[in-house]
Amino acid sequence: MSKVRVAGFGISLDGFGAGPDQSLNNPLGKRGTELFQWFFHTRTFCSMIGKEGGTAGDVDDQFAHRAMDNFGAFVLGRNMFGPVRGPWPDDSWKGWWGTNPPYHAPTFILTHHAREPIVMEGGTTFYFVTGGIEEALHRAKEAAGSKDVKIGGGVSTIRQYLQAGLIDSLHLVSAPVFLGSGESLFHGLDLSALGYSVTSRQPSEHGTHLILEKA
């Protein structure tokens, strides 16, 4: 049975899932890259960006591989797609990832401003959804078929789906850093009351991998 999952999402020890002041030069906000040091050294990441090398088979690489495996569709918040705010000024911005994004599946972008779909190399097509999180998830499930749907972020998007009880499982990576500010993933959320509990915990040199599942 297909599931709705968050996978490979880094958080700081003080609960931030992104740094402040996202910009073209800081897609994850200031210091946001510190949340993904567990990921950048893996062979899975190197392969995603077309490079050779990287560590293979260790805890981080195993989780990195699972974080992109068996997904038939993705849902992203608009900030995950790019730094452009408000109405689209033109069609020039096509995401952070160049001509061949890492999704290779239908990817639904939450936005208040309509835009025509964008067909990219490698099987990724970006669809822009103005009807909210439930419409985006419905379309993603239809596109995914028997595979899972990944809620790819950012923080606001994951929080909305958590509050609605629509996420089946989360793979979070607790990075050994304090950001001090940014976008808080858990502020105002009672995950226990929402039915989530930690079912697995596995440390690595670069962080602690946590699996949370909804009862």
Stockholm file with secondary structure:
# STOCKHOLM 1.0

chainA/1-215         MSKVRVAGFGISLDGFGAGPDQSLNNPLGKRGTELFQWFFHTRTFCSMIGKEGGTAGDVDDQFAHRAMDNFGAFVLGRNMFGPVRGPWPDDSWKGWWGTNPPYHAPTFILTHHAREPIVMEGGTTFYFVTGGIEEALHRAKEAAGSKDVKIGGGVSTIRQYLQAGLIDSLHLVSAPVFLGSGESLFHGLDLSALGYSVTSRQPSEHGTHLILEKA
#=GR chainA/1-215 SS CCCEEEEEEEECTTSEEECSSCCSSCTTCTTGGGGGHHHHTBHHHHHHTTCCCCBCSSHHHHHHHHTTSSEEEEEEEHHHHCSCCSSCCCSCCCCTTTTSCSCCSEEEEECSSCCCCEECGGGCEEEEECSCHHHHHHHHHHHHTTSEEEEEECHHHHHHHHHTTCCCEEEEEECSCCCSSSEESSTTCCTTTTTEEEEEEEECSSCEEEEEEEC
#=GC SS_cons         CCCEEEEEEEECTTSEEECSSCCSSCTTCTTGGGGGHHHHTBHHHHHHTTCCCCBCSSHHHHHHHHTTSSEEEEEEEHHHHCSCCSSCCCSCCCCTTTTSCSCCSEEEEECSSCCCCEECGGGCEEEEECSCHHHHHHHHHHHHTTSEEEEEECHHHHHHHHHTTCCCEEEEEECSCCCSSSEESSTTCCTTTTTEEEEEEEECSSCEEEEEEEC
//
